[in-house]
Every structure is written in C-alpha cells, then in structure tokens.
Amino acid sequence: MKPLICTLALLVYSCTGVDLIDDYVPPTLRIVNAIEELPLGSSFQLNASYFNAVGDRIQEAQIQWKSCV
C-alpha cells in the first residue's frame, strides 16, 4: 500500500506547473480601410493597426508611412 501512495504522490507532484501553449501568430500590420485605386493628385486617410506575435493589438505602435511613387 505504501508504494502505491508514494507513486500517486509523485504523479500529483509532477503534474503541477504551467503549461505553455504555442499559439504563434505572425506579427502583422492591418490596413482596415484599404482602397484599390486612387486618382493622381488626390489623398486618402488610411487607418492601420499592428498586431504582435500572439495576436494582441498594440495600441502604442509607431507606424510610419512611405509612398512608393
């Protein structure tokens, strides 16, 4: 009976701790109001959000825009 109690105690002790779940999501920049075309000489306000590697939105992310033209 004593070996059974020792075995159960070891099992209970070894099962405690923190389980980590690897839910990796690639960091991404999302533009929520994207358009397909914009006439030359006009302007358009874009809104973007940055999401980190676990999918949480980063409110204080510093986003800089550059034109390819």
C-alpha positions, -999 to +999 in steps of 0.1 A: +000+000+000+029+024+008+044+021-027+011+030-042+007+061-021+043+071-029+036+066-067+004+086-065+021+114-046+049+116-072+023+117-100+004+145-084+036+165-077+049+160-113+016+173-127+018+207-112+032+237-131+024+259-160+016+245-194+027+268-223+006+268-255+025+278-286-001+299-304+023+318-326+007+343-350+029+361-374+031+398-364+011+418-389+001+453-400-036+456-409-050+484-430-087+484-423-099+508-450-078+498-480-088+510-515-079+496-549-071+528-567-066+564-560-066+591-588-034+611-592-033+642-571-059+631-546-054+620-510-069+593-487-067+587-450-055+552-441-061+536-407-038+508-396-033+486-366-003+465-355-008+430-340+020+412-322+031+375-323+002+364-301-025+384-319-028+412-294-033+447-309-005+471-299-021+505-292+011+525-289+027+511-321+046+537-341+036+533-377+054+553-404+041+557-440+062+559-471+050+564-507+063+541-534+058+568-561 
